[in-house]
Amino acid sequence: MSQEQFQAVINSPWMWLACGVMVFIVIAQSVVYLRSAIRESGRLGIDAKRRHGAIRSACITSLGPSLSPVIIALSMITIIGAPNTWLYLNNVGAARTELATAAIGAEFAGVFELGGNIGMSALSCAMWACALNGVGWMIVVFFLNHRMQRISDALYAKFDRALVSALMGAAVTSLFCYLLGNQLVSGNWRHYLAAAISGGCMLLLGYICPTTTRL
């Protein structure tokens, strides 16, 4: 199969239609959650001005995380097509992870260097790898998310509340320390500099933002 034929397949209208089903579900979920949140805020007595401020803040803070995967997304479009890139980044959002997962899947078909014509077998393996990478999150959330409140309530009832809160905070901190540590273990000074600047910005904003509502 030539590169032109391969690109035509991975960007075909049928591929857009198939991938669009899941994206539509994600959009529908977002609408349902937003409407539920607005109703709940009214029940809690949160006025419209504060609601609009929260929505505005959420929109602004979403810009940074949305821009960072752009470069990797462009690479993914070349390899697995725009429809599949659209699908996987809507489901998971971690472009780097999805690209790495696609590479692992393609290796099962004997393709060790991703490009614009990896072939249908490697494409199939890459797509299955990306799908399996995302479905685990969905299964865990589907079966456990609605039980989390009961679990936390049970922990608070059985143990000291301050201790439980500290353990939950430590779990989140350890997760991000692990992610950061993977970038620092190489010893590259640029990574250390980026980490120091990021940490400084977070400390600064943590002190400034509580006193400046618009920030």
Buried (B, 14 or more C-beta within 10 A) or exposed (E): EEEEEBBEBBBEEEBBEEBBEBBEEEEEEEEEEEEEBEEEBEEEEBEEEEBEEEEEBEEEEEEEEEEEBEEBBEBBBBBBBBBBBBBBBBBBEBBEBBBBBBBEBBBBBEBEEBEEBBBEEBBBBBBBBBBEBBEEEEEEEEEEEEEEEEEEEEBEEEEEEEEBEEEEEEEEEEEEEEEBEEEEEEEEEEBEEBBEEEEEEEEEEEEEEEEEEEE
